[in-house]
Amino acid sequence: MVQLTENDDGTWTLTYFGKTVGWVNKCRYIDTGKRAYRAMSVHGELCYVSSLQWAKSRLLEMYH
């Protein structure tokens, strides 16, 4: 079961069957100023995406 939980500090924690997969926070692209999301896996991998759903998908892809 995949669960995305919003934390008190405005970030999100993604868990998969109760184990932490990674975290997500809001940010902005420097070149355009558009809203973005930074996702960090438990292994320290980073990615920047344009939606929370995409961040969730990318974290699951990075989980190994």
C-alpha positions as CSV (number, residue, x, y, z in Angstrom):
1,M,0.0,0.0,0.0
2,V,1.3,3.4,-1.0
3,Q,0.6,6.4,1.2
4,L,1.5,10.0,0.9
5,T,1.2,11.9,4.2
6,E,1.4,15.7,4.6
7,N,3.7,16.6,7.5
8,D,3.3,19.6,9.9
9,D,6.1,21.5,8.2
10,G,4.4,21.4,4.8
11,T,6.4,18.5,3.3
12,W,5.1,15.1,2.4
13,T,6.4,11.6,3.4
14,L,5.8,8.7,1.0
15,T,5.6,5.2,2.4
16,Y,5.2,1.8,0.7
17,F,3.8,-0.9,2.9
18,G,4.8,1.1,6.0
19,K,8.4,1.7,4.9
20,T,9.6,5.3,4.1
21,V,10.4,5.7,0.4
22,G,11.2,9.4,0.4
23,W,10.1,13.0,1.0
24,V,8.6,15.8,-1.1
25,N,8.6,19.6,-0.7
26,K,7.4,22.5,-2.8
27,C,9.9,24.7,-4.6
28,R,10.2,26.7,-7.8
29,Y,12.1,26.3,-11.0
30,I,14.9,29.0,-11.1
31,D,14.7,29.7,-14.8
32,T,10.9,30.1,-15.1
33,G,9.7,30.7,-11.5
34,K,7.0,28.1,-12.0
35,R,5.9,25.8,-9.1
36,A,7.8,22.6,-8.8
37,Y,8.3,19.7,-6.3
38,R,11.6,18.4,-5.1
39,A,11.5,14.7,-4.3
40,M,14.3,13.0,-2.3
41,S,14.5,9.2,-1.9
42,V,15.7,7.4,1.2
43,H,18.9,6.8,-0.8
44,G,19.6,10.5,-1.3
45,E,18.5,10.7,-5.0
46,L,16.9,14.0,-6.0
47,C,14.5,14.9,-8.8
48,Y,12.5,18.0,-9.6
49,V,9.0,17.6,-11.2
50,S,6.0,19.7,-11.9
51,S,3.3,17.9,-9.9
52,L,2.9,16.1,-6.6
53,Q,1.6,13.0,-8.4
54,W,4.7,12.9,-10.6
55,A,6.9,13.2,-7.5
56,K,5.2,10.2,-6.0
57,S,5.7,8.2,-9.1
58,R,9.4,9.1,-9.4
59,L,10.0,8.2,-5.7
60,L,8.5,4.8,-6.3
61,E,10.7,4.3,-9.4
62,M,13.8,5.3,-7.3
63,Y,13.0,2.9,-4.5
64,H,15.2,-0.2,-4.6
